[in-house]
């Protein structure tokens, strides 16, 4: 007779177990089927992975609760995959609250940037000044904020170093967090964030440095999974972006792009041409660019808190993108300039209220689609046997309450790779 699995941990009595895997649900159709919702569900975890997931009565027959098996009673609440944040800049020093306040008072950006301690460049200055140990401590604190809101898979970008040594320092912090915490982390070199002041009026020289030195050396040292570029007026042109992404691809770094955030800079088209895994922001992306993205299978990562934080009402047109057949993910864009936000629950409220996404689209965007945007959908983003045990237990009983409870932290229990973190 086959030996029954003795799990390390079992979650019982899930009133709504949201698996994001329609095949697992016995529901006939509709929202519950599409989200793979199991009423009266249970999940068994062994060695950090999901060993069994399904209806509680069936799970209890297929496993054996041992004397060391830890049990959690979900008390009929919502149990769902851990949130996946596909876009953060969480390794940084210093904050820029004054800039935020000025912007909300309607002071124009060029004026704000003339003030001291404003703009990306001030974050670059503070981050460069911090020694590795200090930057690591600050970044650990940032990461634990995300975990508090149920985010257990995170993409982290560099981009506040802007020279080889400092970009390496930032990516080594990300690597440390990946190796010494229970959080799943993917990292991205964003050496092409802005032109550093020491290359003022010598843009091409800096692009050459990024292409010939920074990208190849970072890739060779295994410090990044992705290569990103900020394609925007005042940052990098579409031709520079193309060259920078190509250089990454030559070094086996998957392309990503900050596209069409402030204006239509042709970023969506560059994303398609470069076969990027995702194009992020897309507030001003052209229809033609979006069509090309759809054909090339580029995922749209939307960051509504950034729009809010910029004091703008120009939200990305998620409805159009979804209707065109694009896969849409959402993220925090956590950064000290334009999105000092670590809360995926808040992003979820904004996705529903401002991007006009349905609850079903929003939950996929915050889990499985976000995992696709960082090439981790085989490991996280849904509750399926063999995937990493990244699970949130919420304080609510219905998923419809999630966007409705604006600003509330309804994430009660956070499990990542089988470890209970909250
Ligand atoms: Zn960003």
Boltz pocket constraint, residues with backbone or C-beta under 6 A from the ligand:
constraints:
  - pocket:
      binder: B
      contacts: [[A, 87], [A, 88], [A, 89], [A, 258], [A, 333], [A, 335]]
      max_distance: 6.0
